[in-house]
Amino acid sequence: MIRKATVKDAKDIFGILQRFAIEGILLPRSLNSIYENIRDFYVYEENGKIAGIGSLHIFWEDLAEIKSLAVLPEYQGKGIGKKIVKECIKEAKQLGIKKVFALTYVPDFFQKLGFKIVDKSEFPQKVWTECIHCVKFNECKEIPVMLEIE
């Protein structure tokens, strides 16, 4: 089941993100950052265990990012990531957001959900508030994808 994260989920979210950060698949996030942004997060819970996570972060009046999308390996291939992304898109639509983007190493996943590959210049708010501080800024290999919501 997908639900909004609560403060008690923060350490599990942190653990999942750390696991993928160590593998170089996701950027690391501090536990403090997770607590500060807990309202952005969704979790997919199965039998009392968090199996997948993702967040929707608002950047501007018409722009939001899907961040920290991760599904534990033993749960992959079951459509959990897709369900989390759809929940993020649903929330963006309810908030009146017109564009949702992600920076990803797996653009095919997002393209199957209607996202299109774009240039990072489409979202300068992200680049100049977060990307500029990233250690990978000059050698970023993430591919920007975006979905325009009707």
Beta strands, then each sheet from edge to edge (+ up, - down):
strand 1: 2-4
strand 2: 41-46
strand 3: 49-60
strand 4: 63-71
strand 5: 99-104
strand 6: 116-117
strand 7: 143-148
sheet 1: 1+ 2- 3+ 4- 5- 7+ 6-
end
